[in-house]
């Protein structure tokens, strides 16, 4: 909210810190509750996995808000733009300097929402700056890192976690972007 109110674009590091303290924190809390009741692997350190997973969930949600027709049907076209939310694609594009993006963000601050035409212009700017492609690459890297971390945890626990593999398979962007 601070960034939106003051029209300050956060750095990627600041964005990830916010994701870690918001989305990832929920996973950590649930994990601690489950570990408290666990009969096996109670002291296993899964913080790295949870951090990667939380980041993936949030960035994927932000990406799909811009790229998914299903999301458009359910929530509206690029609805995150109306809330003034700074997502990874927007941060990436802003970092590469764009007067159009800054002007649109200032407009959103005054009107508290954007017209469909302005959303189309903003989305076009994100595409032109390579911000959606960059975000997709970040997601693919996170997906690989999550799978590597899960394999490491399974090796340590000496058991395969089929449920998590199924969840990852269902969430994979390979299944949703084509």
MARVEXMAR-622551 format. One line per field, with one value per residue (C-alpha): x, y, z. Coordinates in Angstrom, 3 decimals. Example, Ala and Ser with C-alpha at 12.3 -4.5 7.8 and 13.67 -1.06 7.14 Angstrom:
BEGIN
x <- 12.300|13.670
y <- -4.500|-1.060
z <- 7.800|7.140
***
This chain:
BEGIN
x <- 0.000|2.857|4.287|0.898|-0.052|3.268|3.613|7.003|8.046|9.721|12.834|12.526|14.237|11.695|8.871|10.225|10.638|6.971|5.963|8.058|6.420|2.911|2.287|5.247|4.533|1.164|2.858|5.429|2.710|0.818|4.064|4.875|1.409|1.814|5.346|4.100|1.853|4.240|5.416|8.226|10.680|9.514|12.709|13.166|14.083|11.652|12.036|13.826|11.072|8.356|10.079|10.352|6.782|5.330|7.147|5.968|2.350|2.338|4.239|2.157|-1.052|0.181|1.261|-2.037|-3.916|-2.345|-2.193|-5.057|-8.391|-9.878|-8.728|-10.265|-13.578|-13.484|-11.973|-12.026|-9.424|-6.082|-7.842|-4.542|-4.013|-7.138|-5.794|-2.521|-0.675|3.010|3.594|6.858|6.001|5.167|8.338|10.433|8.900|9.231|12.894|13.474|11.980|8.670|6.934|3.728|3.700|4.404|1.646|-0.863|0.079|-0.417|-3.816|-4.764|-3.814|-6.204|-9.122|-8.571|-9.186|-8.237|-10.332|-10.043|-8.221|-5.566|-5.187|-4.609|-1.934|-0.290|-0.349|1.128|3.935|4.669|4.873|7.024|9.476|9.743|8.315|5.853|8.545|10.888|8.239|7.572|11.311|11.383|8.441|10.109|13.292|11.285|9.434|12.741|14.146|11.014|11.276|14.979|14.268|11.421|13.678|16.268|13.673|12.355|15.874|16.386|13.013|13.476|9.910|8.291|5.697|3.275|0.721|3.123|4.265|0.626|0.032|3.129|2.011|-1.420|0.078|2.747|2.500|3.181|-0.417|-1.879|0.155|0.407
y <- 0.000|2.376|2.053|2.504|5.513|7.283|6.104|4.582|1.573|-0.969|-2.847|-6.542|-7.272|-5.167|-6.863|-10.319|-9.290|-8.291|-11.583|-13.441|-11.600|-12.029|-15.097|-17.162|-16.376|-18.135|-21.286|-21.088|-20.784|-23.782|-25.730|-25.047|-26.176|-29.402|-29.989|-29.572|-32.586|-34.609|-38.043|-38.175|-35.599|-33.121|-31.068|-31.075|-27.619|-26.770|-22.973|-22.847|-24.853|-22.682|-19.467|-20.671|-21.984|-18.765|-16.653|-18.928|-18.735|-14.922|-14.228|-16.835|-15.199|-11.783|-13.162|-14.926|-11.750|-10.261|-13.273|-15.620|-15.386|-17.532|-14.922|-12.169|-14.026|-14.547|-11.284|-8.856|-7.707|-6.952|-6.320|-5.875|-2.620|-1.175|-1.857|-0.143|-3.306|-3.476|-6.880|-8.270|-7.449|-3.854|-3.482|-4.901|-2.532|0.488|-0.330|0.068|3.554|4.238|7.616|5.914|3.533|6.324|8.487|5.644|4.867|8.527|8.434|5.340|7.103|9.952|7.813|4.659|2.493|2.356|2.238|-0.838|1.279|2.340|-1.251|-2.316|0.375|-0.638|-4.321|-3.475|-1.564|-4.551|-6.773|-4.273|-4.002|-7.800|-7.789|-10.633|-12.781|-11.916|-12.879|-16.154|-16.920|-16.142|-18.507|-21.268|-20.845|-20.940|-24.041|-25.825|-24.704|-25.902|-29.322|-29.548|-28.562|-31.071|-33.843|-32.885|-32.953|-36.307|-37.697|-36.471|-37.867|-41.058|-40.860|-39.552|-36.796|-37.660|-35.114|-32.185|-33.458|-33.564|-30.027|-28.804|-30.573|-28.936|-25.508|-25.743|-22.974|-25.600|-26.695|-23.191|-21.160|-22.219
z <- 0.000|0.807|-2.687|-4.325|-2.201|-2.797|-6.426|-5.659|-7.679|-5.392|-6.405|-7.191|-3.879|-1.971|-3.860|-2.974|0.678|0.703|-0.915|1.660|4.554|3.147|0.987|2.134|5.791|5.513|4.246|7.041|9.661|8.269|8.091|11.741|12.780|10.815|12.076|15.628|15.112|12.961|14.032|11.437|10.087|12.676|12.562|8.793|7.508|4.724|4.854|1.490|-0.173|1.375|0.295|-3.294|-3.270|-1.812|-4.378|-7.171|-6.012|-5.834|-9.054|-10.904|-9.650|-10.795|-14.174|-14.754|-13.849|-16.976|-19.295|-18.474|-20.261|-17.468|-14.938|-17.074|-17.052|-13.264|-11.993|-14.887|-17.379|-15.676|-12.366|-10.477|-12.391|-10.751|-7.281|-8.069|-7.188|-8.065|-9.603|-10.942|-14.593|-13.673|-11.593|-14.437|-17.006|-14.712|-14.133|-17.864|-17.858|-19.488|-19.408|-20.604|-17.648|-15.158|-16.645|-16.478|-12.866|-11.959|-13.690|-11.683|-8.469|-9.293|-10.482|-8.353|-11.429|-15.086|-18.205|-20.393|-22.997|-20.476|-19.288|-22.896|-23.306|-20.024|-20.948|-24.367|-22.650|-20.410|-23.475|-25.394|-22.490|-22.339|-18.823|-19.340|-20.958|-18.077|-15.526|-17.316|-17.187|-13.451|-12.958|-14.946|-12.882|-9.658|-10.821|-11.486|-8.133|-6.308|-7.940|-7.074|-3.473|-3.218|-4.518|-1.913|0.873|-0.327|-0.315|3.244|4.370|2.361|1.054|-2.137|-1.684|-4.471|-3.311|-3.673|-7.072|-8.174|-6.927|-8.765|-11.917|-11.745|-11.104|-13.785|-16.324|-18.982|-18.357|-18.580|-21.052|-24.633
***
